[in-house]
Amino acid sequence: MITRVGREQRIWASQPTSFEEIPEVFYPAFSALAAHEDPFPTTIILPTGGVYGKPEIPWIFTCLTDAIAVLALDGSEVDVTLHRIDSINTIEVTINLLYSKVEIHSIDEAGAPVSTMFEYNTVFIDFFTPFIQVMRQGFRSSTPPIPSELARFDVLKSDYYKFMNYSRRCLLADQTVSSFVMQPTISEPLLVGWNKLFYKTVVPAHISILTNSEYIDIHEEVKPWWYFGAKYGKTYRYVHRSRIRSVQVNDQDDELIALSLDLPGDEQIDVTFDTDRRQDVEQLLTEFETSLN
């Protein structure tokens, strides 16, 4: 039985700085991958692949010259997954108070999909930020975003303050904003007993941002219809523009439209808007088509 204190200690991540700090069971596989990396690659040891009572599976993440390597212990064997930087389709980062999750979707050299999902305590978000930055732009940078580009989101301040901050936080140093569309929550009435009217979320509040290098979608968590508290969870989805093969706008019904992105490996992303935002979404489409042609 794991006590609360003991369990918290076991989920603490660490950053080794030499081969001597790599756990013995991972050493052969890790050294085979990183032997020629100089300096020692940025690496994280995550003692558990789950949090809050989920199964404990040791993980190691390391940032190689041209790939992110994920090493997971499966029984006595070490499974190695490689996500080549230039083959990553999407990166999804979910943050909800002390719970965080990252999903990486790429394709291998044969064109088959490769996915990795891991969870960690948000306390260690600074450990994972460099990995996410490398996956998004291919290198690490400490240069701050361009102030004038951050100011593009000032128009959201009065009505969508959270999304103004979310949008600012996701910009990289050299990114310029081509266009963005803010979509408020879309709900439908749901009558539940005692003649009381509740609302069910059809589409969570989200913002789509097109920069010179990425398409970014940030959406709020979806809560049950009976939940009335604050929403703290959000997911950032990053797609490099070089991975987008085609984009189109489709009607879903009389009130909803979808921005559809086709990616390698038959992966597709559909982002839903209400028809009132058709003009803004089509402007986003025009910006996309300019770069694809």
C-alpha positions as CSV (number, residue, x, y, z in Angstrom):
1,M,0.0,0.0,0.0
2,I,1.3,3.5,-0.9
3,T,0.7,6.2,1.5
4,R,-0.2,9.7,0.3
5,V,3.2,11.1,1.0
6,G,4.9,8.1,-0.5
7,R,2.8,8.3,-3.7
8,E,3.5,12.0,-4.1
9,Q,7.2,11.3,-3.9
10,R,7.0,8.5,-6.5
11,I,5.4,10.8,-9.1
12,W,8.1,13.5,-8.8
13,A,9.8,14.0,-12.1
14,S,13.6,14.6,-12.3
15,Q,16.0,15.9,-14.9
16,P,19.3,13.8,-15.1
17,T,22.3,15.6,-16.5
18,S,24.6,12.5,-17.2
19,F,24.4,8.9,-18.2
20,E,25.2,7.9,-14.6
21,E,21.8,9.2,-13.5
22,I,19.8,7.0,-15.9
23,P,18.1,4.0,-14.1
24,E,19.9,0.8,-14.8
25,V,16.9,-0.9,-16.5
26,F,16.7,2.0,-19.1
27,Y,20.5,2.4,-19.6
28,P,21.1,0.0,-22.6
29,A,18.2,1.5,-24.6
30,F,18.9,5.1,-23.6
31,S,22.6,4.9,-24.3
32,A,22.0,3.4,-27.7
33,L,19.9,6.4,-28.6
34,A,21.9,9.2,-26.9
35,A,25.5,8.0,-27.1
36,H,26.4,10.5,-29.9
37,E,24.4,13.4,-28.5
38,D,26.7,16.3,-27.3
39,P,26.0,17.8,-24.9
40,F,23.9,15.4,-22.9
41,P,20.3,15.7,-24.2
42,T,17.5,17.3,-22.2
43,T,15.9,14.4,-20.5
44,I,13.1,13.8,-18.0
45,I,12.6,10.7,-15.8
46,L,8.9,10.3,-14.9
47,P,8.5,7.6,-12.2
48,T,4.9,7.1,-13.1
49,G,3.0,7.4,-16.3
50,G,-0.2,8.0,-14.4
51,V,-1.5,10.2,-11.6
52,Y,-4.4,10.1,-9.2
53,G,-4.6,6.4,-8.8
54,K,-3.8,5.4,-12.4
55,P,-1.3,2.6,-13.2
56,E,2.3,3.4,-12.5
57,I,4.6,2.9,-15.5
58,P,8.1,4.4,-15.5
59,W,8.9,6.7,-18.5
60,I,11.9,8.5,-19.8
61,F,11.7,11.4,-22.3
62,T,14.7,12.6,-24.1
63,C,15.2,15.3,-26.8
64,L,17.5,14.1,-29.5
65,T,18.9,16.1,-32.4
66,D,16.0,15.3,-34.7
67,A,13.4,13.4,-32.6
68,I,11.7,13.0,-29.3
69,A,12.4,9.6,-27.8
70,V,9.9,8.0,-25.3
71,L,11.1,5.0,-23.3
72,A,8.5,3.1,-21.3
73,L,9.0,0.1,-19.1
74,D,6.7,-2.8,-20.0
75,G,7.3,-5.6,-17.5
76,S,11.1,-6.2,-17.9
77,E,11.2,-4.8,-21.4
78,V,11.9,-1.2,-22.5
79,D,9.6,0.0,-25.3
80,V,11.1,2.9,-27.4
81,T,8.9,5.2,-29.4
82,L,10.5,7.8,-31.7
83,H,8.6,10.9,-32.8
84,R,10.7,12.5,-35.6
85,I,10.4,16.3,-35.3
86,D,9.5,16.7,-39.0
87,S,6.8,14.0,-38.9
88,I,4.8,15.3,-35.9
89,N,1.2,16.0,-37.0
90,T,-0.2,17.4,-33.7
91,I,0.8,18.2,-30.2
92,E,-2.0,18.5,-27.6
93,V,-1.3,19.9,-24.1
94,T,-4.0,19.8,-21.5
95,I,-3.7,21.7,-18.2
96,N,-6.3,21.4,-15.5
97,L,-5.0,22.7,-12.1
98,L,-2.5,20.1,-10.9
99,Y,-3.2,17.6,-13.7
100,S,-1.5,17.9,-17.0
101,K,-1.4,15.7,-20.1
102,V,0.5,15.7,-23.4
103,E,-0.5,13.8,-26.5
104,I,1.9,13.5,-29.5
105,H,0.7,12.3,-32.9
106,S,3.2,11.6,-35.6
107,I,3.8,9.2,-38.5
108,D,6.7,6.8,-38.9
109,E,8.8,6.3,-42.0
110,A,6.3,3.8,-43.4
111,G,3.5,6.3,-43.0
112,A,1.8,4.5,-40.0
113,P,0.5,6.6,-37.2
114,V,2.5,6.8,-33.9
115,S,1.0,8.2,-30.7
116,T,2.1,8.8,-27.2
117,M,0.1,10.1,-24.3
118,F,1.5,10.8,-20.8
119,E,0.2,12.5,-17.7
120,Y,2.1,14.4,-15.1
121,N,1.7,16.8,-12.2
122,T,1.5,20.4,-13.4
123,V,4.2,21.3,-10.8
124,F,6.7,20.0,-13.4
125,I,5.3,21.9,-16.4
126,D,8.7,23.7,-16.8
127,F,10.4,20.4,-17.3
128,F,8.2,19.6,-20.3
129,T,8.0,23.1,-21.8
130,P,11.4,22.7,-23.6
131,F,10.2,19.4,-25.2
132,I,7.0,21.1,-26.4
133,Q,8.9,24.0,-27.8
134,V,11.3,21.8,-29.7
135,M,8.4,19.7,-31.2
136,R,6.7,22.9,-32.3
137,Q,9.7,24.8,-33.9
138,G,12.6,22.3,-34.0
139,F,14.8,24.1,-31.4
140,R,14.8,25.8,-28.0
141,S,14.8,29.5,-27.7
142,S,14.7,31.9,-24.7
143,T,13.7,34.9,-26.8
144,P,10.3,36.3,-25.8
145,P,7.4,36.7,-28.3
146,I,7.1,39.9,-30.3
147,P,5.2,42.5,-28.1
148,S,3.1,43.8,-31.0
149,E,2.0,40.3,-31.8
150,L,0.9,39.7,-28.2
151,A,-1.1,42.9,-28.5
152,R,-3.1,41.5,-31.3
153,F,-5.2,39.7,-28.7
154,D,-6.1,42.8,-26.7
155,V,-9.5,42.9,-28.4
156,L,-10.4,39.8,-26.4
157,K,-9.8,41.5,-23.0
158,S,-13.4,42.7,-22.2
159,D,-15.3,39.5,-23.2
160,Y,-12.8,36.7,-23.3
161,Y,-10.1,37.6,-20.8
162,K,-9.0,34.0,-20.2
163,F,-8.6,33.4,-23.9
164,M,-6.6,36.5,-24.3
165,N,-4.1,35.2,-21.8
166,Y,-4.2,31.6,-23.2
167,S,-3.4,33.0,-26.7
168,R,-0.6,35.2,-25.5
169,R,1.1,32.3,-23.6
170,C,1.2,30.0,-26.7
171,L,3.1,32.3,-29.1
172,L,6.7,31.5,-29.9
173,A,9.5,34.0,-30.3
174,D,9.4,34.5,-34.0
175,Q,5.7,34.0,-34.6
176,T,3.4,36.5,-36.3
177,V,-0.3,36.3,-36.1
178,S,-2.1,36.0,-39.5
179,S,-5.6,35.7,-38.2
180,F,-7.7,34.3,-35.4
181,V,-11.4,33.5,-34.6
182,M,-12.9,33.4,-31.2
183,Q,-15.9,31.1,-30.7
184,P,-17.9,31.3,-27.5
185,T,-19.6,28.2,-26.0
186,I,-22.4,26.8,-28.1
187,S,-25.1,25.3,-25.9
188,E,-28.6,23.8,-26.3
189,P,-31.4,23.8,-23.8
190,L,-32.0,20.7,-21.8
191,L,-35.1,20.4,-19.7
192,V,-34.5,18.3,-16.6
193,G,-37.3,17.9,-14.0
194,W,-39.0,20.5,-11.8
195,N,-39.5,22.6,-15.0
196,K,-36.0,23.8,-14.6
197,L,-34.0,24.6,-17.8
198,F,-30.4,23.5,-18.0
199,Y,-28.0,23.8,-20.9
200,K,-25.8,21.1,-22.5
201,T,-22.5,22.2,-24.1
202,V,-22.5,21.4,-27.8
203,V,-19.2,23.1,-28.6
204,P,-16.9,24.4,-25.8
205,A,-15.5,27.9,-26.0
206,H,-12.4,27.9,-28.2
207,I,-10.1,30.1,-30.3
208,S,-8.4,29.2,-33.6
209,I,-5.1,31.1,-34.3
210,L,-3.2,31.0,-37.5
211,T,0.4,32.2,-37.3
212,N,3.2,32.3,-39.9
213,S,4.3,28.8,-38.8
214,E,1.4,27.0,-37.0
215,Y,-2.3,26.5,-36.6
216,I,-3.2,26.7,-32.9
217,D,-6.6,25.6,-31.4
218,I,-7.2,26.3,-27.7
219,H,-10.4,25.0,-26.2
220,E,-12.0,25.0,-22.8
221,E,-12.9,21.8,-21.0
222,V,-16.4,20.4,-21.3
223,K,-18.3,20.0,-18.0
224,P,-21.5,17.9,-17.4
225,W,-24.8,19.9,-17.8
226,W,-25.3,19.9,-14.0
227,Y,-22.0,21.5,-13.2
228,F,-22.1,25.2,-12.3
229,G,-18.6,25.8,-11.0
230,A,-15.6,27.5,-12.7
231,K,-13.8,25.9,-15.6
232,Y,-10.1,25.6,-15.1
233,G,-9.1,23.1,-17.8
234,K,-7.9,24.0,-21.3
235,T,-6.2,22.1,-24.1
236,Y,-3.7,23.7,-26.6
237,R,-3.5,21.9,-29.9
238,Y,-0.5,22.8,-32.2
239,V,-0.2,21.9,-35.9
240,H,2.7,23.0,-37.9
241,R,1.6,24.5,-41.2
242,S,4.0,22.3,-43.2
243,R,1.9,19.3,-42.0
244,I,-1.4,20.6,-43.4
245,R,-2.2,19.1,-46.8
246,S,-5.6,20.8,-47.3
247,V,-8.2,22.9,-45.5
248,Q,-11.8,23.4,-46.2
249,V,-15.0,24.8,-44.6
250,N,-18.0,22.5,-44.5
251,D,-21.6,23.0,-43.3
252,Q,-22.5,20.6,-40.5
253,D,-26.1,21.8,-40.3
254,D,-28.1,25.0,-40.5
255,E,-26.3,26.5,-37.5
256,L,-22.9,25.0,-37.5
257,I,-19.9,24.9,-39.8
258,A,-16.5,23.1,-39.5
259,L,-13.0,24.1,-40.4
260,S,-11.5,20.8,-41.5
261,L,-7.7,20.2,-41.7
262,D,-6.3,17.2,-43.5
263,L,-2.9,15.9,-42.2
264,P,-0.6,13.1,-43.3
265,G,-1.5,9.6,-42.3
266,D,-5.2,10.2,-43.0
267,E,-5.5,12.3,-39.8
268,Q,-8.2,14.9,-39.9
269,I,-9.1,17.8,-37.5
270,D,-12.5,19.3,-37.4
271,V,-13.1,22.5,-35.5
272,T,-16.7,23.7,-35.1
273,F,-18.1,27.2,-35.3
274,D,-21.5,28.8,-35.4
275,T,-22.6,30.2,-38.8
276,D,-22.3,33.8,-37.4
277,R,-18.6,33.4,-37.7
278,R,-18.6,32.1,-41.3
279,Q,-16.9,35.2,-42.6
280,D,-14.1,35.1,-40.1
281,V,-13.6,31.4,-40.6
282,E,-13.5,31.9,-44.4
283,Q,-10.9,34.6,-43.9
284,L,-8.8,32.0,-41.9
285,L,-9.3,29.6,-44.9
286,T,-8.0,32.3,-47.3
287,E,-4.9,32.7,-45.2
288,F,-4.4,29.0,-45.2
289,E,-4.8,28.7,-49.0
290,T,-2.3,31.4,-49.5
291,S,0.4,29.4,-47.8
292,L,-0.7,26.0,-49.4
293,N,-0.6,27.3,-53.0
